Amino acid sequence: MAKRVAVVLAGCGVFDGSEIHEASAVLVQLSRDGAQAEVYAPNIPQMHVVDHVKGQPTPEQRNVLVESARIARGNIKDLATLDVKELDALIIPGGFGVAKNLSTWATQGKNCSICKEVEEVLRAFHAAHKPIGLCCISPVLAAKIFPGCEVTVGHDTECEQWPYAKTAAALQELGCRHVSSQVSQVHVDRRNLLVSTCAFMCNAPVHQIHDGVGRMVQEVLRLA
């Protein structure tokens, strides 16, 4: 039978939701490998809405589930309805929405809290020994919830290619082990069944991002 994989989104758009290229790469690879994607998002307000042309917040208000439905082509479920027993794995693409909507990482860093539904789902998959795939900024969710886990967000030295490298040190402050990696690589924490890749934490061509995310999906499916 085809593996059933929950894909949890955080809105639609890199600056205030899920990173669309990462989400698409996840869905494409799941389809290519014969897995069934089931897309979920929490039914909560976004922290804010960002004009992606100007890169600035606007006074609009939007809903995470409603916006995520754009990526899922309308085929999406409220995260509160997810039943871990019916699924084989969990994948959470990145994007600032992970740090703004699925958690408060964007404003509180290591002192952040995780959205209730998101934390419950992560803990449920972890307790059931089912693999969890994370890319870009989403490894912060695991670092916060599972102290001592191993993840990657790419490199730990900031430069033009790695503009968000300071995130690695912030993750280590939470008690997790950060493993440096290249954009096309993944890290597998076999004890916690976590698979992570840096994606757009690296300033790299989109096809390289796609390749790294694809490898993350493949590793998740191997563990499922």
N, C-alpha and C positions, 0 to 999 in steps of 0.2 A: 504493500500500500504506500501511497505517496506520503512523505513527511508533511505534517501540518505545522506551519511556523507562524507565530504571532509577530507582526511587525507593528511596533508602537510609534506613532507619529506625534509631533509636537506643534503642529500648525503647518503653514505653507510659506516658505521663504527663509533664506539663510539668516536674516537679521532678527526675525521675530518668531520663527517657526522651525520646521524641519528643513534641512538643506535638501533641495529638490533633486540634485544630481545624485546625492548619496542614497536617498530613498529610492530613486529610480533604479540605481545600480543594484540595490538589494533585491527589488522586485524582479528585475531582469534575470539576475543570477538564480534566484529561486525557481523561476519559470524554466530556465535553461536546464537546471538540474532535476526537473520533474517534481519539485516540491509545491505544496499548496500554501500560498500566502493568505493569511487572514489579518486584515489591517484593523487596528484599534487606535483610539485616541481618547484621552480624558475629556469629559464634557464639562469644561471649565473655561472661564474667561482668559484670554491672553494677558500677559503682564502689560503689554502695550502693543501698538501697531507701528511699524516702521515703513516710511516711504522709501522703497528700495532704489529710487532714482536719486533722491537727495541724501539718503542715509540718515534721515532724521525722524524722530517720533512724530506721529500725528495725533489729533484728538479722537480718532476713531476708536471704537471698541469692537473686538471680534472674539469669536469662540474657537477654542482649539479643535474641537471635534468637527465643527462646520468647515473650518479652513483646511484641516487635514483631508477632508472628503474630496477636495480638489485633486490631490495627488492620487487618492484611491479610486478616482473616477466614480465616486458616490458609494462604492462598495466598502463600507466601513462600519464598525461597531463601537459602541460606548465601552471604554476600557473597564468600567465597573461590571460588565457582563462576562468578562473573560473567565474561562474555566480551564485551569492548568491541566487538568486530567485529560482534556480533549486535544491537547497540543503537544508537539514534540520538542519545540525550541522557541526561543524568544530573540528578536533582533531589534535594536533601537538605533536608527540612524542619528547623525548629529545635526548641527545647526544650533543657532543661539536660542531657539525655542526650548532646547533641552535645559539650558542654563537659566531660562526665564520663566518657562511655563511648567516643565516637568520638575523643576527644582528652583531654588533661589540662589544658585551658584553665582549668577551674574552680579548680584548685589551683595551677597554675604560670603562668598568664597567658601573656605573650609568650615565655616559656621553655618552653612546652608541647611535648609530642610528639603526633604523630597516630597513631592505631591503624594498624598495618601494612597491613591489608587496605583500609582507607579511603584511605590515602595512595596506595597502588598504583592503586586505581580512579580517583582524581582525576587522577593523573599520566597514566594511560592515556587518559582522555577528552580531556585537554588536548593530549597528543601527537597524538591522532587528529583534532584540530580539530573536536571535537564539543561542543556547548554544555552548560554546567553551570549549573543553577538553584540558588540558595541563598536561604534566608530566615531572619529572626530572628538567632540567634547563629551559624548555620552559615557565614556569610562568613568567620569566623575561620579556618576550615580552608584556604580559598583564600589568605587573607592570609599564613598561615604557609608554605604550600608554593610560592606563586607571587609572590615579591617584585616590587613595582612594579605589581601588578594594581590594579584599581579596584573598590570595592564600596561598598555602603551598609548601615548598620544604623540609619538614620533621622537624628536630630539629634545634635549634638556638645555641646549644653549641657543639663545635667541640670535637670529640673523635674518637676512632678507628672505631666505628660503623657509625659515622656521619662525614666523612672527609671533607665535603663541607658545613658545618653548617654556616660558615660565610656569605654565600649567603643570609641568612635570614635577616641579618642586612643591607646588601646592598640593598635588596628589600625595606626595610622600609625607607631607605634614599630617595627612589623614591616617597614616600608618600603613599605606599600601606600598608595594614595590613597583617602581616605574622601570620599564625595560625599553631602552632606546631602540628605534627601528627606522627603516626607510619607508617611503610612502607605499611601496608595493608589498611590504612585508606585513605579517600578522604576528601577534604573540598569543600563545595558548597557555592559560593557567589551568592545568589539568586537574588540580585539586579542587578548584572552584568551578570548573567547566565554563570559564570565561574566555572568549575569543575577541581580541581587540585589534584595531588598525587605525592609523592616524588620519587618513582621508584628508580633508581640507585644513587640518592643522598645519599641513605642509603647503607651501606656495608652489604647486606643481601643475602640470598640464592635466586637463580633466580626464584624459584616457588613462593616465597613471593612477589617478584617484579611483577610477572605475575598476582598474585591475586589482588594487588593494582591497577594495570593498568586496569584489567578487571572490577573492581568496578567503576573506573572512567568512562569507556565506558558505563556501565549500567546507571550511573547517567545522563550522557549526553543524552542518548536515552530517559530516563524518562522525561527530560526537553524539548525534541524536539517535 
